Amino acid sequence: RIGQRVRGVDVSGFNDGYMLFEKFLVGESRRLLMRSQYCEVISNTILEALAEKPVDILICMAQAPITAKALTELRNRGVVTVLWFVEDYLRFTYWRHMAKYYDFVFTIQKGECIEQIRAAGAGEVHYLPTACDPMFHQPLKLSGDEKARWGSPISFVGAGYHNRQQMFASMAQYP
């Protein structure tokens, strides 16, 4: 709507392969090594995709499987690198090593979070909370059957991390 061309680079399909290391490898150090090599493959795939169809700005979501080497290469190509860090900075700390490879970091937390990410070397750090686009995110009119099936006084949107699953289990008595 604002005249920008946007192209998504969805690498979520690589997740199944990433998770297979749990099945094949017992040792955590071996899994870490293989995950690192797998992220290299994903990063090289991203670099090739962006070489075929260049972009001006690459916006990565938190925990994007992209390496420092790939981000450095993108900067060398003149691409502005951005991380939208939508995680708890105390729980997910990979930003400490990756922040310096991003021109901009946007975070959903204020205060010390911003200061620590700046200290880690990010180009610029700004508070940018999650939001919605009212053009797309708006109440729907549901039929009685839909309300019966999908209606609930409590809802959650996000990743099903272990700690969250434990909290949800404690709320099992609610509809």
ZICORLIN-V18740 format. One line per field, one symbol per residue. ss: DSSP state (H for helix, E for strand, - for the rest). burial: + if it has 16 or more other ideal C-beta (glycine too) atoms within 10 Angstrom, else -. A space follows every 50 residues. Layout:
ss->???
burial->???
//
This chain:
ss->-----------HHHHHHHHHHHHH---HHHHHHHHHHHHHHHHHHHHHHH HH----EEEEE------HHHHHHHHH---EEEEEE---------HHHHHH H--EEEE----HHHHHHHH----EEEE----------------HHHHHHH -----------HHHHHHHH------
burial->----------+------+--+-------------+--++--++--++--+ ----+--+++-+-++++--++-+++---+-+++++++-+-----+--+++ +++++++++---++-++--+-++-+------------------------- -------------------------
//
